Amino acid sequence: MQPFFRNKNAPTQRALRPTRRAVVAGLAALAMPAPPLYAAARHVVVLGAGLAGLGAARQLADAGLQVSVIEARNRIGGRIHTARNWPGMPMDLGASWIHGTQGNPLTALAKTAGAQLHATSYDAGLMLDGTGQEIDPDLRAAEALIAKALRQAENASRDISVLAALQALPGWHRAPPATQRLAQHLLNATLEQEYGAPLAQLSAWYGQEADEFDGPDMLFPGGFDQLLAPLAKGLRIHLGQTVRAIAPGRVTLESGQTIKADQILCTLPLGVLQSGRIAFGAPLSARRQAAIDGLQMGLLNKCWLRFDRVAWPEDVDWIEWLGPTPGAWAQWVSLARAAKWPVLLGFHAAGRARALEDLDDTATVAEATHALRQMFGSAFPAPVAAQITRWGRDPFAMGSYSFNAVGTSGRSRAALFGPEWDGQLWFAGEASAPKYFGTAHGAFLSGRQAAAGLAGK
């Protein structure tokens, strides 16, 4: 879904891009019936059946190694999760877009899977003020404030947060309220939504360090999970198996079962590694442990709403709202133009996303409906169905994707990636991808890179 700022020196971009994510009912059937877990010569155990784990396992199996994939969920995909609750309308609860098609490995994977793609247009957008009036504000003053704050932080002697950089700027406190409000909207759209990161934690130096591929961002009308089938085909995937401990040469499950392995590839999300639920039988290197402790897990949640008809402009993909509370129901995607479905998707990131996780579905839908009626009038219909994510409470994710917190950078991610314990344990996943962290393609590339290292050992 969405990038905006891409490096420390990039200016704020007017065209807001989809929020990434920062992701299958029926896909459990893609996993081959699991034979008894076993140890064999050059047996590699892959922990996690997300894109990193499946991409690595596919490459290792194709290289002739014995591979077992251990997955805690009862489905494959991890943070790729396409829900098929609504007939004919697959909804991606996690990753939704291919971000930049040119050179992106997921583009080739989509072709292999025969998946249809549909571009979303950032020009097909609509911005509304707090009263629901369409506006086209001059963003230059707000952009200049943000850019100046980040330039000032760039020259500081130590890394600080984006929020601290903004508050340290004298011009911020003198800016008119309207300019401050536009800046808050831009920061939410371009940083909080993009990285799932609270501005008080996101590094002013390295928070926007991710690279991107060229080309349009593409949605999957048939669901992102279509990419999983070519990777999973023929693999030994053991679902519903939670890892309790990892030690040289073995993995212990919650059931008490021990699986022997010549090598282990851990692609578990950063949030799970930080939770302390996985015991390591030998200390990790100081650099890797510092990376696990220092990098942080961002949060982006989705609220999919289905209506009996389209009651908003049908020619737009993006709807932005400068409502009374910055970051609250401020970003929407419409599927009316792209898929001809009466569906809206509302995003919340960082602190607002975490606060909404305390609400049940009924209260969340009521809040969303109230916001939409402020945007489009009191006659706006109530949704007939909803699907709502709470990735922060997901025990197998503990968030949506990682971000560079103050004091961390690409060096932290490089320290997280790769071999441990003389090559008996490897780490991969989006959090260990220095260039493409927080993305599905970053996870996939990280897994493939780890597989190349494992196969070459």
N, C-alpha and C positions, 0 to 999 in steps of 0.2 A: 504494500500500500504505500508508499509515500515519501520519500526524501525531500529535503530542502537544503539546509546548510550541509555541506559535504566535507569541508575542511575548515581549519581555524580562520582562514582569511577570506572565506567565501561570503559574499553579501547575501542578505535576505532575498529570497526569490518570491516574486509575486504569484507565480503559478504554483499553487499548492498541489503536491503530488500525493498519491494514495499512501496511507499508513501501512507500514509493512506487515506487517504481519497479518509485529511482530507477532489455519494450521489445523469416523469412516465406518460409518456403519457398513457392514458387509465385507470389509477388507480382511477381516480375520480369515476369511476363506482363502485368501491369496497365500497365506502361509501354509506350506506343505504340512501334512499331518506329522507331528513331531515324533521322531523315534526317540528311544531312551537317550538321555544325555550321556556322552561318552568322552573318553580321552583317546586321541589317536596321534600318530606322528604328525608334527606340524599342525596341530589342532589350535586354531585361533578362536577364542570366545569373544564375541562382540557384544558389548553391553549397550542396549538401546536400539530400537528399530525405527528411529526417525530417519531423516534424509542422510545424516552423517553416517549412522550405523548401517543402513541399507546400502548406501553407495559404497562404503568400504567393504561390506560383506560380499556384495556382487563382484567387486573387483578381485577380492581374495579368492572367492570360489572359482571365478573364471581363470585364475592363475594356477588352479589345481590344489589349493590348500583345503583342508578340512575346516569348515566354519560352522559354528553354532551361534545363533543370535538369541540373546536373552532380553525379553521385553516385559516390563511390569504391567503394562496395560493389556486389556483383552482385545486389542487391535494394534495394527502397525501404524506408523506415521508419526507418532509423538506429537509435536506441535503442528504437524500437518493433519488437520481433522476436518473432513467434509461430512456434515450432517445431512442425512437424507430423510428427515422427518416430514418434509413437505413434498408430496409427489410432483416430480418434474421440476423441482426447484432445489438443487443441491446448494447448501449454504456452507461456505468455508468459515469455520469458527477460529481457525488459526491463520496460517499463511494464505493469502488470496492472490497475489500478483507475482508474475515474473517481472523483476525490476530491471528494465533494459534488456532487450532481446539480442543485441549484437555481441557475439562472443560469450554469451551467458550459457553455461552448460545445461541449464534447465530448458533452454529453447530446443536443443537437440533431443533431450529426454522427452519433451512434450511431443516432438515429431515422431519419435519411436513409439510413444504410447498412442498416437493418433488423436491427441487431445486438441479440441478446437480452442482457439484463443480469440479474445476480443480486446481491442485497445480502449482504454478510457482516456478521455480528452480533458486536459487541465484547462483548456479554453472554454469547455462547456461547463461553466461554473456560474454560481449565483451567490452573491453575498447580501445578507439582510442585516439591518440594524436591530436594536432591541425591540422596536415596535413592529418589525416585520416588513419595513420598507426596503425595497431593493436599493443598494448603494454601490458606488464604484469609487471608494475613497482614494485619495492621494496618499500612498504609503511611504513616500520618500522620507518624510521627517522621522517616522517611526523606524524605518530601515536604517537611517543614518544614526539614530541613537544606539541601536543594537550593534551596528558595525563599529561605532566609536568605542563602546564599552568593551568589545572583544579585542580591538586593537590596543586599548589601554592595558587590558589584562595580558596581552601577548608580551608586552614589555615589562611586566612585573617580574620580580625576582623569584616568585614561586607560583605554582598553580593555584587557582582559586575556582570557585564555582561560577557558573554563568550568572546566577542570581547575585552573588557577591560583586561580580564585575559590573553589573547594571547598577546596583545600589551605590557603588563607589564612584559612579560618574556624576559629577555635579549637574550636568545638563539634564539628567533624568529627573531630578527633583524639581527642576524649573520648567519642565515640559508641560504644556497644556494637558488637562485630563483626557481630551480626545486623542491626543498623540500617544499618551501612555496606554490608553485602552487598545489602540491599534497595535502597539508594540507587544502588549500582553497576548493579543490574538496571534500575532505572527510567531511569537516564541512558543506558544502552545502548538501551533500548526507545524512549525518547522523543526522544533527540537523535542518538546515533550511527546508529541504524537510519533515523531520519527524514531526516537530512541527509547520511548517509554520511561524517560528519566525525569525525576524532579529537578527543576532548575537549581535547587539548593545543593544538589549532589553532582550534577553533570560538569565535567571538567571544561573550563574555559579554554584551555590549551588544546586538549585532545578529544573533546567530546564529539566533534564533528569530523573525525579523522577518516571515516569510512570512504572507500572508493565506490564507483558505480560503473555499470556498463552503459554504453550508448544504446539508443533506440527507445521505442515506446515501452510503457508498462502495460502488461497484458493480463486480463482476467481469464479465468477458466469457467465458461458457462456450464460445463459438465462436471466441475469440481477439481480442485487441486490434487485430490487423491488419485487421479488417473496416472500421475507420474510414478506411483509406488509399485504398480503391478509389474513393469519390466524389471525393476530392481529385485523384487521379492520372489520372482518366479524360481521355483526349485530350491530355495534356501531352506535350511533347517531353522525355523523360527519358533521359539518356545514362548508362548504368550502367558500372561498372568503370573510371571515369575519375578518376584522382587528381590533385588540384591541386598544382602546384609553386610557382606565383608568381601574385600579383595586382598589377596595376599600373593606373593610370588608363586606362580604355578597353580593357583586355584581360586575359584569364586564360590562363596557360600551364599545360599539363598535363605530367605526368611523361613522357609520350610525346614531348614537344617541341612538340606542336600548340598553336597560339595561337588563341584564340577572341576575336573582337572583340565589344565590347558598349558600348552607350550608358551603361548603368548595371549595377552588380554588387551583388547582395545576398548577403552571407556569413552563412550560418547554421551554420557548422562549430562543433562543440563547443568549449567553453573549453579542454579538455585538448589538442585539436589546435592551437589558437592558441598555447598555451603551449609546445608541443613544439619550436617553431622550424622545423618542416618547411615552413611556408608563408612564402615571401619576399614582402615588400611592396615594391613599386617606388617608393614614396614614404613618408616617415615618417608614422606615425599621430600624432594629437594626443596631447599629454602626458597628458591626462585619460584618454583611451581606453587608452593603453599602461599607465598605472598601474592601471587596472581589470583589464586582462588579467593583469598581474603579481600583483596583490593578491588577487583572488578565487581560490578554490582548488576543485579537482575532488574531490568525494567519491566513495566507493566502496561499493556495495552489491551483493553477489553472491548468487545463488540456487542451491540444490541441490534439484532436483526428483527425488523418489524414487517409483517405481511398484512396488506390491506385488501379490502374487497374491490378497490378500484384505485387508480392513480389520481390523487387529489392535490398534486403539486406540479410544477412545470415539467413536462415530459421530455424537454430537449436539453436537460442538464444532467451531468454526471456528479458534480460536486455542489454541495450546498454548505455555505458557511454562515454562522450566526453570531453576531456580537451581542449576545444576551447579557442579562444582568450579572451573571457570575462567569468570569473568565474561565475557559476550559470546560464549561458545563454545556453539553449538547451543542458544541460549537462546530463540529465537523460531521458531515453526513455524506454518504454516497447513495445515489439513486440507481436502481437497476431498471428503471422504466425505459431509458434510452438504449442501454446496452443489451438487455435481455428481454425487454418487453414484459417485465414482471412488476406487479404493484408492491415493490419491496424497497424499504429504506434501511440503511445501515448507519447507526450512530456509533461514533468512537469516543472512548474516554481513555486518558493516559495518566500515568504517574499517580499523584495524590488523589485526583478526582476518581480515577479508576479504582483505587484501593478503597476509597470511601463508599463507592457504589456497591462494592462487594458485600457490604454489610446489609444491603437491602435484598429482599426476596424478589422473585420475578414480578409479582403483582405490583409491588411498590415501584420497581424500576420502570415498568411499562406505564404506570400512572405518571411518573415524573417525565418520561419521554413524551407522552401524549400532551401533557401540559406545555412542554417546550414547543412542540409542533403547533399547538394552537396559538401560542404567542407569536410564532413565526408566520403562520398562514391563516389565522383567524379562528374564531370559536367554533365554526362549523366543520373544522377539520375532523375527519372520522377517527374513531379509535381503531387500533389495529385488531385484526382477527386472530393473530397468532404472533408469538415471539420466540426467539432463541437468544439466550444471553450467556456470555462467557464470564468465567471467574478464574483466570489463569493464575492469579496469585494464591488461590486456595487449592490449586491442583497439586496434589502431593508428588506427582511425577514430573512437574515442571517448576513449580514455585516461582512463577513469573512468565513473562512472554519471551524476552530475549535480553541479552546483556548490553551494558553500556559502559563507557569509560568514565568512571567516577574520578573525582579530584585525586591526583597523585598516580593515576594509571594511564597507560597509553598502549600503542601497538606493541611495545616491548613486553608489556604484561601478557598480552595474548600469545606472543611468540614463546614466552616462558611457559605458558600453560600447555601449548601444543607439544606433541612428540613423545619420545621414549623416556621411561623411568625404570629404575631397577635393572640397569644393564639391558634394556630392551625387552624385558618380560612384560612390562605394562606400557601401553601407549594411551595418549589422550588426543581426542579430536572433538569437533563440534563447532557450532557458530561462535561460541565464546573464545575459541582458540584460533580464530581466523583474523589475522591482523588487518587485512585489507577489506574484507567483506563481512565483518561481524554483524550479528543481528539479523541476518538474512537467510532465506532457505538456500540460496545458491552458495552462500558462505559455508553453511553446514555441509553441503554436498561436496564442495571442493576440499574442505578440511578432511572429511572422511576418506576421499580418494587419495589425498596426499599421504595420509597415515597408512593406507593400504599399500601404497607403493613402497613406503619404508619397511613395512612388515614383510611384504613379499620378497623384498630384496635382501633381507637379513640372512 
